[in-house]
Amino acid sequence: MSDRIVRGLITPIRALGLMWHVAKGVLIVAILFPYAKPKERDVLIRRWSLDCLRILNVHVRIRGDAPPPEATAVMFVANHVSWLDILALNAVKRVRFVAKSEVRAWPVIGWLAARTGTLFLRRRHPGQLIQVNRSLQAALKRGECVAIFPEGTTSDGRTVLRFHSGLLEPAVTSHSLVWPVALRYHTSDGQPAAIAAFVGEQTLVGSTWQVLSQPALHMDLHFIPALAGSRHDRHELAQRTRAAILSKLSAGSQLLAPNQAASSLDRPDDCSAAA
């Protein structure tokens, strides 16, 4: 039996597994969240994200110094390639994301995103940016961790688009750490995996099916040393974080060097607290 036929049989099975996992996420949020403590919610989100990556057969490797469990009041800044970025980051460290307002209207996914703390930004509306920044600043001052994608859109992962500095202002005013993260997708032999990119006119369903149809995808999360938000203005932070991320992506062959430290993404140790 050819590989194409095998994939043709396996992909729908994996799709059913993913649909059940999404449904399970809805049940978790609807039934358990109202009674769960914040830390228990964080564990549930991390575990759900990690299990989702396993269903999708996305293998995540962590490079650099990943944030410790006790890290608080951190703004993670990453390049944006795919909806998979959100799953991977949440599987490492529970964070609140900023997403385009259109995501809120996505069936099921938009509801899940809203109920798990995502902030929605209507682009090209300055008043919305002010409101979202106030929410980000309040979250950081409460010790929560947040994540932004300053490109404002996705790319094919081969480069990094210009960083918009607007969403970095809360890290400056709250004196929070700004932690750059370089995200890179590749095949098992180290070649760029363009199939992972969620770009152009592609739909979420179409992108998901493409990912499901692959035998496996590999992803590197390279955590770059953090910057002190209080020591830079938002424009400097945008320039510095983009340069750091671009440098790591440009050194793709070094990211895959076997002699460099890397760790696979495992189920959180504290998952038992919410089991």
C-alpha positions as CSV (number, residue, x, y, z in Angstrom):
1,M,0.0,0.0,0.0
2,S,1.5,3.4,-1.1
3,D,2.3,6.1,1.4
4,R,-0.3,8.3,-0.3
5,I,-3.1,5.8,0.3
6,V,-2.0,5.3,3.9
7,R,-2.0,9.1,4.5
8,G,-5.4,9.2,2.8
9,L,-6.7,6.8,5.4
10,I,-4.9,8.2,8.4
11,T,-5.7,11.9,7.9
12,P,-9.5,11.6,8.4
13,I,-8.9,9.5,11.5
14,R,-6.6,12.2,12.9
15,A,-9.1,14.9,11.9
16,L,-11.8,13.1,14.0
17,G,-9.4,12.9,16.9
18,L,-8.7,16.6,16.6
19,M,-12.5,17.4,16.5
20,W,-13.0,15.4,19.6
21,H,-10.1,17.2,21.3
22,V,-11.6,20.6,20.4
23,A,-15.0,19.4,21.8
24,K,-13.2,18.3,25.0
25,G,-11.7,21.8,25.2
26,V,-15.2,23.3,25.0
27,L,-16.4,21.0,27.8
28,I,-13.3,21.8,30.0
29,V,-13.9,25.6,29.6
30,A,-17.7,25.4,30.1
31,I,-17.8,22.9,33.0
32,L,-14.4,23.1,34.8
33,F,-13.3,26.7,34.3
34,P,-16.0,28.3,36.5
35,Y,-14.8,26.2,39.5
36,A,-11.1,26.1,38.8
37,K,-8.5,28.3,40.4
38,P,-6.3,30.5,38.1
39,K,-3.3,28.1,38.4
40,E,-5.6,25.1,37.7
41,R,-6.9,26.8,34.6
42,D,-3.3,27.4,33.5
43,V,-2.5,23.8,33.9
44,L,-5.6,22.7,31.9
45,I,-4.7,25.1,29.1
46,R,-1.1,23.9,28.9
47,R,-2.1,20.2,29.0
48,W,-4.8,20.7,26.3
49,S,-2.4,22.6,24.1
50,L,0.3,19.9,24.4
51,D,-2.2,17.1,23.7
52,C,-3.4,19.0,20.6
53,L,0.1,19.3,19.3
54,R,0.5,15.5,19.8
55,I,-2.7,14.8,17.8
56,L,-1.3,17.1,15.0
57,N,2.0,15.2,15.3
58,V,4.0,18.5,15.7
59,H,7.2,17.8,17.6
60,V,8.4,20.9,19.6
61,R,11.9,21.4,20.7
62,I,12.9,24.1,23.2
63,R,16.2,25.9,22.8
64,G,17.7,28.6,24.9
65,D,16.5,29.2,28.4
66,A,12.8,28.5,28.6
67,P,10.8,30.5,31.2
68,P,10.6,28.8,34.6
69,P,7.2,27.9,35.9
70,E,7.4,30.7,38.5
71,A,8.1,33.4,35.8
72,T,5.6,36.3,36.1
73,A,4.9,39.6,34.5
74,V,6.6,38.7,31.2
75,M,5.7,39.9,27.7
76,F,6.8,37.2,25.1
77,V,7.4,38.6,21.7
78,A,7.5,36.2,18.8
79,N,7.5,36.0,15.0
80,H,4.2,34.7,13.7
81,V,3.9,31.8,11.2
82,S,0.8,29.8,12.1
83,W,-2.0,29.2,14.5
84,L,0.3,26.4,15.8
85,D,2.4,29.1,17.3
86,I,-0.3,29.7,20.0
87,L,-0.5,26.0,20.9
88,A,3.3,25.7,21.2
89,L,3.8,28.8,23.4
90,N,0.8,27.9,25.6
91,A,2.2,24.4,26.0
92,V,5.5,25.8,27.4
93,K,4.1,28.7,29.4
94,R,0.5,29.7,29.9
95,V,0.1,33.2,28.4
96,R,-2.6,35.6,27.3
97,F,-2.5,36.4,23.6
98,V,-3.5,39.4,21.5
99,A,-5.3,38.3,18.3
100,K,-7.0,40.1,15.4
101,S,-10.7,40.8,16.1
102,E,-11.7,38.5,13.2
103,V,-10.6,35.5,15.3
104,R,-13.5,36.2,17.7
105,A,-16.0,35.4,15.0
106,W,-14.4,32.0,14.2
107,P,-16.9,29.2,15.1
108,V,-15.9,27.4,18.4
109,I,-12.3,28.6,18.2
110,G,-13.2,32.2,18.7
111,W,-15.3,31.3,21.8
112,L,-12.5,29.2,23.2
113,A,-10.0,32.0,22.7
114,A,-12.3,34.6,24.4
115,R,-13.0,32.3,27.4
116,T,-9.3,31.6,27.9
117,G,-8.3,35.3,28.1
118,T,-7.4,36.3,24.6
119,L,-7.5,40.0,23.9
120,F,-8.9,41.0,20.5
121,L,-7.6,43.9,18.5
122,R,-9.4,45.6,15.7
123,R,-6.6,46.7,13.4
124,R,-6.4,50.2,12.1
125,H,-8.5,51.5,15.0
126,P,-6.2,53.6,17.3
127,G,-8.8,53.6,20.1
128,Q,-8.8,49.8,20.1
129,L,-5.0,49.8,20.6
130,I,-5.3,52.0,23.6
131,Q,-7.9,49.8,25.1
132,V,-6.0,46.6,24.5
133,N,-2.8,48.2,25.9
134,R,-4.6,49.1,29.1
135,S,-5.7,45.5,29.4
136,L,-2.2,44.2,28.8
137,Q,-0.7,46.6,31.3
138,A,-3.2,45.5,33.9
139,A,-2.5,41.9,33.2
140,L,1.3,42.4,33.6
141,K,0.8,44.3,36.8
142,R,-1.2,41.4,38.2
143,G,1.8,39.2,37.4
144,E,0.3,37.5,34.4
145,C,2.3,36.6,31.3
146,V,1.2,37.8,27.9
147,A,2.4,37.2,24.3
148,I,2.2,39.3,21.2
149,F,3.1,38.9,17.5
150,P,4.3,42.4,16.5
151,E,4.4,41.6,12.8
152,G,0.6,42.0,12.9
153,T,0.2,39.1,10.5
154,T,1.7,35.8,9.6
155,S,4.7,35.1,7.3
156,D,6.0,32.0,5.6
157,G,8.6,31.7,8.4
158,R,11.7,32.4,6.2
159,T,12.1,35.9,7.4
160,V,10.6,38.4,9.9
161,L,8.3,41.2,8.8
162,R,8.6,44.7,10.3
163,F,7.6,44.8,14.0
164,H,4.9,47.3,15.0
165,S,5.8,48.8,18.4
166,G,2.3,49.7,19.6
167,L,1.7,46.6,21.7
168,L,5.1,46.8,23.4
169,E,4.2,50.0,25.3
170,P,2.6,48.1,28.2
171,A,5.9,46.3,28.9
172,V,7.6,49.7,29.2
173,T,5.0,51.3,31.5
174,S,4.7,48.2,33.7
175,H,8.5,47.7,33.9
176,S,8.1,44.1,32.7
177,L,10.5,41.7,31.0
178,V,10.3,41.4,27.3
179,W,11.3,37.9,26.2
180,P,11.9,37.3,22.5
181,V,11.1,33.9,21.0
182,A,12.1,32.7,17.6
183,L,9.7,30.2,16.0
184,R,10.9,28.0,13.2
185,Y,9.1,25.0,11.5
186,H,11.1,22.4,9.6
187,T,11.0,18.9,8.3
188,S,12.8,15.9,9.9
189,D,15.8,16.6,7.7
190,G,16.0,20.3,8.7
191,Q,14.4,21.9,5.6
192,P,11.9,24.7,6.1
193,A,8.4,23.4,6.4
194,A,6.4,26.0,4.4
195,I,3.3,23.8,4.8
196,A,3.0,25.0,8.4
197,A,2.5,28.7,7.4
198,F,-1.0,30.1,7.7
199,V,-0.8,32.8,5.1
200,G,-2.7,34.6,2.3
201,E,-6.3,33.6,1.6
202,Q,-5.9,30.2,3.3
203,T,-8.7,29.2,5.6
204,L,-8.2,27.7,9.0
205,V,-9.9,24.5,7.9
206,G,-7.6,24.2,4.9
207,S,-4.5,25.0,6.9
208,T,-5.5,22.4,9.5
209,W,-6.1,19.7,6.9
210,Q,-2.6,20.4,5.4
211,V,-1.0,20.0,8.8
212,L,-3.0,16.8,9.5
213,S,-2.0,15.4,6.1
214,Q,1.7,15.6,7.0
215,P,3.5,12.6,8.5
216,A,5.0,15.0,11.1
217,L,6.1,18.6,11.5
218,H,9.0,19.8,13.7
219,M,9.1,23.1,15.4
220,D,11.9,24.9,17.3
221,L,11.1,27.5,20.0
222,H,14.3,29.4,20.7
223,F,14.0,31.5,23.9
224,I,16.4,34.5,23.6
225,P,17.6,36.4,26.7
226,A,15.0,38.8,28.0
227,L,15.2,42.6,27.8
228,A,14.1,45.0,30.6
229,G,11.2,46.9,29.4
230,S,12.0,49.8,31.7
231,R,15.4,50.4,30.0
232,H,14.0,50.9,26.5
233,D,11.2,52.7,24.7
234,R,8.8,50.7,22.6
235,H,10.5,51.5,19.3
236,E,13.9,50.3,20.7
237,L,12.2,47.1,22.0
238,A,10.6,46.5,18.6
239,Q,14.0,46.9,16.8
240,R,15.9,44.8,19.3
241,T,13.5,41.9,19.6
242,R,13.1,41.7,15.8
243,A,16.9,41.7,15.3
244,A,17.3,39.0,17.9
245,I,14.6,36.8,16.4
246,L,15.8,37.3,12.8
247,S,19.4,36.4,13.8
248,K,18.2,33.1,15.2
249,L,16.1,32.3,12.2
250,S,19.0,33.3,9.8
251,A,21.2,30.8,11.7
252,G,18.8,28.0,11.0
253,S,21.5,25.4,10.5
254,Q,22.9,26.3,13.9
255,L,19.5,25.8,15.5
256,L,19.5,22.3,14.3
257,A,23.1,21.5,15.2
258,P,23.1,18.2,17.2
259,N,25.7,19.5,19.7
260,Q,23.5,22.3,20.9
261,A,21.3,22.0,24.0
262,A,17.6,21.3,23.3
263,S,14.8,19.6,25.1
264,S,11.5,18.1,23.9
265,L,8.3,19.5,25.1
266,D,6.7,17.2,27.7
267,R,3.5,17.2,29.6
268,P,3.7,19.8,32.5
269,D,4.8,18.3,35.8
270,D,2.0,20.0,37.6
271,C,-0.8,18.5,35.4
272,S,-1.7,16.2,38.2
273,A,-3.1,19.2,40.1
274,A,-5.9,19.5,37.5
275,A,-6.3,15.9,36.5
